[in-house]
């Protein structure tokens, strides 16, 4: 669930209820799963803008 403490939403499909709710909150960054893997590989937070949620 999205709360006031949510900072990121990792999603694979645009247009879902959760993605649409997150879009209404400018503080929540919406990224695709590759962002999470990239952060884990580098042991640091990678720029979210490099991993936008797009339809495939």
Residue pairs with C-beta under 8 A, 6 or more apart in sequence:
2 9
2 18
2 21
2 22
2 25
2 28
6 22
6 25
6 28
7 27
7 28
7 29
8 28
8 29
8 30
8 31
8 35
8 48
9 18
9 19
9 22
9 28
9 29
9 30
9 31
10 31
10 32
10 33
10 35
10 36
11 18
11 19
11 30
11 31
11 32
11 53
12 32
12 33
12 53
13 19
13 55
14 53
14 54
14 55
15 55
19 30
19 53
22 28
22 30
23 30
29 48
30 52
30 53
31 48
31 51
31 52
31 53
32 51
32 52
32 53
32 54
34 51
35 46
35 48
35 50
35 51
38 46
38 50
38 51
39 45
39 46
